[in-house]
Amino acid sequence: MPATTPPQAGPILRDIHLPPDPPWWPPAPGWWALAAIVLVALALVWWWRRKRRLQREHVAAALADIDALERTYVGQPQRLAMELHQLLRRAARRYDPAATHHRGEAWRRCLAVMPVDEATLARLTSLDDAMFRPAASPANLAEAADATRHWLALALALRPGRATRRRAAVPEAGHA
């Protein structure tokens, strides 16, 4: 007698099939937002670093100008004093548009916008006299050139808005 299979009590079922994995593209909206935030952050970091690099190059070029002036006008102290003075005036225009017209105490206050000591201010203001003095001391001019380097490094490193806030804190002559 042939073997018969017992009748089944219901339909024939297949094994469980899982749905396919979700595709990796396009990403979910949260990933798009994260990518945008990362790109904006990278752009800001790049912009900030570029700005800092250009600022450092600008300061280095100004300081190299002072070195070149010292080499160029070795035997001409009046001319060196005049060139250093003009360099200071051009840089001071960033903070005070009328810096090219200041004389005496007004020029001293204009220079005092930068946080430098009194000795540095005295050396910088001595350039006014050295331009017209036929026998200016080379040692004094070397000190004035160092003071100019110091002042320019500060002036070119700070933003003009920060220096004008300091100006209000600088006491007037005789009011200290």
Contacts in CASP RR format, 6 or more apart in sequence:
PFRMAT RR
TARGET T0000
AUTHOR 0000-0000-0000
METHOD contacts of the structure
MODEL  1
MPATTPPQAGPILRDIHLPPDPPWWPPAPGWWALAAIVLVALALVWWWRR
KRRLQREHVAAALADIDALERTYVGQPQRLAMELHQLLRRAARRYDPAAT
HHRGEAWRRCLAVMPVDEATLARLTSLDDAMFRPAASPANLAEAADATRH
WLALALALRPGRATRRRAAVPEAGHA
55 156 0 8 1.000
55 157 0 8 1.000
58 156 0 8 1.000
59 152 0 8 1.000
59 153 0 8 1.000
59 156 0 8 1.000
59 157 0 8 1.000
62 87 0 8 1.000
62 91 0 8 1.000
62 152 0 8 1.000
62 153 0 8 1.000
62 156 0 8 1.000
63 149 0 8 1.000
63 152 0 8 1.000
63 153 0 8 1.000
65 87 0 8 1.000
66 84 0 8 1.000
66 87 0 8 1.000
66 145 0 8 1.000
66 148 0 8 1.000
66 149 0 8 1.000
66 152 0 8 1.000
69 80 0 8 1.000
69 83 0 8 1.000
69 84 0 8 1.000
69 87 0 8 1.000
69 145 0 8 1.000
70 80 0 8 1.000
70 142 0 8 1.000
70 145 0 8 1.000
73 79 0 8 1.000
73 80 0 8 1.000
73 83 0 8 1.000
77 130 0 8 1.000
77 133 0 8 1.000
77 135 0 8 1.000
77 136 0 8 1.000
77 137 0 8 1.000
77 138 0 8 1.000
77 141 0 8 1.000
78 130 0 8 1.000
78 131 0 8 1.000
78 132 0 8 1.000
78 133 0 8 1.000
78 134 0 8 1.000
78 136 0 8 1.000
80 141 0 8 1.000
80 145 0 8 1.000
81 127 0 8 1.000
81 130 0 8 1.000
81 131 0 8 1.000
81 136 0 8 1.000
81 141 0 8 1.000
81 144 0 8 1.000
82 131 0 8 1.000
84 127 0 8 1.000
84 141 0 8 1.000
84 144 0 8 1.000
84 145 0 8 1.000
84 148 0 8 1.000
85 127 0 8 1.000
85 128 0 8 1.000
85 131 0 8 1.000
87 148 0 8 1.000
87 152 0 8 1.000
88 111 0 8 1.000
88 124 0 8 1.000
88 127 0 8 1.000
88 148 0 8 1.000
88 151 0 8 1.000
88 152 0 8 1.000
89 99 0 8 1.000
89 100 0 8 1.000
91 151 0 8 1.000
91 152 0 8 1.000
91 155 0 8 1.000
91 156 0 8 1.000
92 99 0 8 1.000
92 100 0 8 1.000
92 110 0 8 1.000
92 111 0 8 1.000
92 113 0 8 1.000
92 155 0 8 1.000
93 99 0 8 1.000
93 100 0 8 1.000
94 155 0 8 1.000
94 156 0 8 1.000
94 160 0 8 1.000
94 163 0 8 1.000
95 110 0 8 1.000
95 113 0 8 1.000
95 155 0 8 1.000
95 160 0 8 1.000
95 161 0 8 1.000
95 163 0 8 1.000
95 164 0 8 1.000
95 167 0 8 1.000
96 102 0 8 1.000
96 110 0 8 1.000
96 113 0 8 1.000
99 107 0 8 1.000
99 110 0 8 1.000
102 109 0 8 1.000
102 110 0 8 1.000
103 128 0 8 1.000
104 125 0 8 1.000
104 128 0 8 1.000
105 173 0 8 1.000
107 125 0 8 1.000
107 128 0 8 1.000
108 121 0 8 1.000
108 125 0 8 1.000
108 173 0 8 1.000
109 167 0 8 1.000
109 170 0 8 1.000
109 172 0 8 1.000
109 173 0 8 1.000
111 121 0 8 1.000
111 124 0 8 1.000
111 125 0 8 1.000
111 151 0 8 1.000
112 121 0 8 1.000
112 167 0 8 1.000
112 170 0 8 1.000
113 155 0 8 1.000
113 163 0 8 1.000
113 164 0 8 1.000
113 166 0 8 1.000
113 167 0 8 1.000
113 170 0 8 1.000
114 151 0 8 1.000
114 154 0 8 1.000
114 155 0 8 1.000
114 158 0 8 1.000
114 163 0 8 1.000
114 166 0 8 1.000
115 154 0 8 1.000
115 166 0 8 1.000
116 124 0 8 1.000
116 147 0 8 1.000
116 150 0 8 1.000
116 151 0 8 1.000
116 154 0 8 1.000
119 147 0 8 1.000
120 147 0 8 1.000
120 150 0 8 1.000
120 151 0 8 1.000
123 140 0 8 1.000
123 143 0 8 1.000
123 144 0 8 1.000
123 146 0 8 1.000
123 147 0 8 1.000
124 144 0 8 1.000
124 147 0 8 1.000
124 148 0 8 1.000
124 151 0 8 1.000
126 140 0 8 1.000
126 144 0 8 1.000
127 144 0 8 1.000
127 148 0 8 1.000
130 136 0 8 1.000
130 140 0 8 1.000
130 141 0 8 1.000
130 144 0 8 1.000
155 163 0 8 1.000
END
